[in-house]
């Protein structure tokens, strides 16, 4: 009854099922693993002490930035150079912008330093001046932003002196020196001078370390892949069952008869059967001859 499974058409169906189900299970397991990793990272982050409470270390010893070093206090010494404003950043549910200064270190590379946040628009804003001369800053270390970071402006078209993303890839095109692939945010307002008007920007948790929307998206994708695998298997069983029932009906002679051929056309008129043309003229000597119907020549 199941010999039809060996036909060329069913070979293609069987091959698709054999490949699709393991692939769906693999993808679902992979998405579930990513969700479990995020849960584990979240639990470890809750148990670990606040990175900002740990002792500050030189910047170079904490690079590159990862989930362990993100948020750790880092120190760097240098001189403030170029200044940029980062618009579209919220703090305490208020719209504003960051004040970003490039700290040129003795190595020649510059460290982006977020000195603080100001409310309002970055256009024509009055920004406190950066300290003069050589300074040593201690700030919470952060990884370079990307297109998925909160508040990032990837549309471009910003005025001169503004940037939409705090990253080395963006800043290196705006300054004539190398830039660290990291940045720091000052945990407190600058002492003295005009820096006290700015609010400090709190360090953000490293990406992938919390149960955010992306984590639950991974869990949702897990369910979708497993459901698709079950759907493929269900459809295969349904097709096999339908084909087997059709084969059984044929074997038992239960296949419905083909519809009867259309009835033959009725026999032709006697005169046509006798070979006389239908339009042949009538015999004038016949008693049924109709003179009125005879065409006038």
C-alpha positions in Angstrom: 0.0 0.0 0.0 2.9 2.3 0.7 4.9 1.6 -2.4 4.0 5.1 -3.6 6.6 6.4 -1.2 9.3 5.2 -3.6 7.9 7.1 -6.6 10.0 10.1 -7.8 7.4 12.6 -6.6 7.5 11.2 -3.1 11.3 11.0 -3.1 11.3 14.8 -3.4 8.7 15.2 -0.6 10.6 12.8 1.7 13.9 14.6 1.1 12.4 17.9 2.0 11.0 16.6 5.2 14.2 14.8 6.2 16.1 18.1 5.7 13.6 20.6 7.0 12.8 18.9 10.4 16.5 18.7 11.6 17.1 22.2 10.4 14.1 23.6 12.3 15.1 21.7 15.4 18.7 23.0 15.1 17.6 26.6 14.7 15.1 26.3 17.6 17.8 24.9 19.9 20.2 27.6 18.9 17.7 30.3 19.7 16.9 28.6 23.0 20.6 28.6 23.8 20.9 32.3 23.2 18.0 32.9 25.5 19.6 30.7 28.2 22.9 32.6 27.8 21.1 35.9 28.4 19.4 34.5 31.5 22.7 33.3 32.8 24.4 36.6 32.1 21.5 38.5 33.8 21.8 36.3 36.9 25.6 36.8 37.0 25.2 40.5 36.6 22.8 40.6 39.6 25.1 38.6 41.8 28.2 40.5 40.8 29.1 43.8 42.6 28.4 47.1 40.8 31.3 47.6 38.4 31.4 51.3 39.2 32.2 50.5 42.9 35.4 48.7 42.0 38.8 50.3 42.0 39.7 52.4 39.0 42.4 51.0 36.7 44.3 52.5 33.8 42.4 52.6 30.5 44.8 50.3 28.6 44.5 47.5 31.1 40.7 47.3 30.7 40.6 47.1 26.9 39.0 45.7 24.9 35.6 46.4 26.5 33.6 43.3 27.2 30.8 42.2 29.6 33.4 42.1 32.5 35.1 45.4 32.0 32.0 47.4 30.9 31.1 49.9 33.5 34.5 49.6 35.3 36.1 52.9 36.3 39.0 53.7 34.0 41.5 56.5 34.3 43.3 58.4 31.6 45.5 61.4 31.4 45.6 63.9 28.6 44.4 67.2 27.2 40.9 68.0 26.0 40.7 68.7 22.3 37.7 68.6 19.9 34.2 68.9 21.4 31.0 67.4 19.9 27.4 67.4 20.9 25.3 64.2 20.8 21.7 65.1 20.3 18.6 63.1 21.0 19.6 61.6 24.3 17.2 61.2 27.2 17.9 61.4 30.9 15.2 61.1 33.5 12.6 61.1 30.8 13.8 64.5 29.5 15.1 65.1 26.0 18.6 66.6 25.8 22.1 65.9 24.5 25.5 64.7 25.6 28.6 66.9 25.8 31.4 64.8 24.3 35.1 65.9 24.4 38.1 64.1 22.9 40.8 63.6 25.5 44.2 63.3 23.7 46.5 61.0 25.7 50.3 60.7 25.6 49.9 57.7 23.3 48.5 60.0 20.6 45.1 58.3 20.6 42.1 60.2 21.9 39.5 58.9 24.4 35.9 60.1 23.9 34.7 61.5 27.3 31.0 62.2 28.0 31.4 65.1 30.4 27.6 65.3 31.1 24.1 65.9 29.8 22.2 69.1 29.2 18.4 69.5 28.5 17.0 71.0 25.4 18.2 71.1 21.8 21.8 70.8 20.8 21.3 73.6 18.2 22.8 76.9 19.3 23.3 75.5 22.9 25.6 77.1 25.4 27.9 74.4 26.5 30.2 74.6 29.5 33.9 74.8 28.5 36.2 71.9 29.1 39.0 72.2 31.6 42.2 73.6 30.2 45.6 71.9 30.4 46.4 68.4 31.3 43.8 66.5 33.3 43.3 63.1 34.7 39.8 61.7 34.3 38.1 58.8 35.9 35.0 57.6 34.2 32.9 54.4 33.7 34.1 52.5 30.7 31.7 51.9 27.9 31.9 50.0 24.6 31.5 51.9 21.3 27.9 52.3 20.3 26.3 50.7 17.3 23.2 51.0 15.3 21.2 49.1 17.9 22.2 51.2 20.8 19.5 53.4 22.5 19.3 57.0 21.2 21.7 56.5 18.3 21.0 58.7 15.2 21.8 56.7 12.1 20.0 59.0 9.6 22.9 61.4 9.3 22.6 65.0 8.1 23.6 66.5 11.5 25.1 70.0 11.7 28.8 70.5 12.1 29.9 69.7 15.6 27.3 67.1 16.3 27.5 63.3 16.1 24.8 60.7 16.3 26.8 57.8 17.5 29.7 57.5 20.0 32.0 55.1 18.3 35.5 55.1 17.0 34.3 54.3 13.5 32.3 57.6 13.5 34.7 59.9 15.3 37.8 58.8 13.4 36.3 60.5 10.3 35.9 63.8 12.2 39.3 64.2 13.9 42.8 64.0 12.6 44.0 61.5 15.2 43.3 57.9 16.3 40.5 57.2 18.6 40.1 54.5 21.2 37.4 51.9 20.5 35.7 52.8 23.8 34.5 55.8 25.7 33.9 56.9 29.3 31.2 58.8 31.1 32.1 60.9 34.1 30.1 59.7 37.2 30.1 63.1 38.8 29.8 66.7 37.6 33.2 68.3 37.0 34.5 70.1 40.1 34.9 73.8 39.8 34.6 75.8 36.6 31.5 75.8 34.5 31.0 72.0 34.4 28.7 71.8 37.4 25.7 72.7 35.3 25.8 69.4 33.5 24.3 66.2 34.9 26.4 63.0 34.8 25.3 60.3 32.4 25.0 56.9 34.1 26.8 54.0 32.6 24.6 51.5 30.6 24.7 47.8 31.1 26.6 45.9 28.4 24.5 44.6 25.6 23.2 41.0 25.9 23.6 41.0 29.7 20.0 41.6 30.7 16.5 40.2 30.0 15.5 42.8 27.5 13.1 42.6 24.6 15.8 40.9 22.4 16.1 38.1 25.0 12.4 37.3 24.8 12.5 37.6 21.0 15.0 34.7 21.1 12.5 32.7 23.1 9.7 33.5 20.7 11.9 32.4 17.7 12.5 29.2 19.6 8.8 28.4 19.7 8.4 29.4 16.0 11.1 27.0 14.8 9.7 24.1 16.8 6.1 24.7 15.7 7.3 24.8 12.1 9.1 21.4 12.5 5.9 20.0 14.0 3.8 21.5 11.1 6.1 19.9 8.5 5.8 16.5 10.1 2.0 16.9 10.4 1.6 17.8 6.8 3.8 14.8 5.7 1.6 12.3 7.7 -1.5 13.9 6.2 -0.3 13.6 2.7 0.8 10.0 3.3 -2.6 9.1 4.8 -4.5 10.7 1.9 -2.3 8.9 -0.7 -2.7 5.5 1.2 -6.5 5.9 1.3 -6.6 6.6 -2.4 -4.4 3.5 -3.1 -6.8 1.4 -0.9 -9.9 2.6 -2.7 -8.3 1.7 -6.1 -7.5 -1.8 -4.8 -11.1 -2.3 -3.5 -12.6 -0.9 -6.7 -14.2 2.0 -4.9 -12.8 4.6 -7.3 -15.8 6.6 -8.7 -16.7 5.9 -12.3 -15.8 8.5 -14.8 -18.6 10.7 -15.9 -20.6 9.3 -18.9 -19.8 10.6 -22.3 -22.3 13.2 -23.7 -25.2 11.6 -25.6 -24.9 11.3 -29.3 -26.5 13.9 -31.4 -30.0 13.1 -32.6 -30.4 11.4 -36.0 -30.6 13.7 -38.9 -33.8 14.4 -40.7 -35.1 11.7 -43.0 -34.4 13.8 -46.0 -30.8 14.3 -44.9 -30.4 10.5 -44.1 -31.6 9.8 -47.7 -29.0 12.0 -49.1 -31.2 14.8 -50.2 -29.8 18.3 -49.4 -31.9 20.2 -46.9 -32.0 23.3 -49.0 -33.1 21.5 -52.2 -36.0 23.2 -54.0 -39.4 21.5 -53.6 -41.1 19.8 -56.5 -43.7 22.2 -58.1 -45.9 19.2 -59.0 -46.2 18.2 -55.3 -49.6 19.1 -53.7 -47.8 20.6 -50.8 -45.8 23.1 -52.9 -46.2 26.6 -51.6 -46.1 29.2 -54.4 -45.8 32.1 -51.9 -42.6 30.8 -50.5 -40.9 30.3 -53.9 -38.4 33.1 -54.4 -38.9 35.3 -57.4 -36.1 35.2 -59.9 
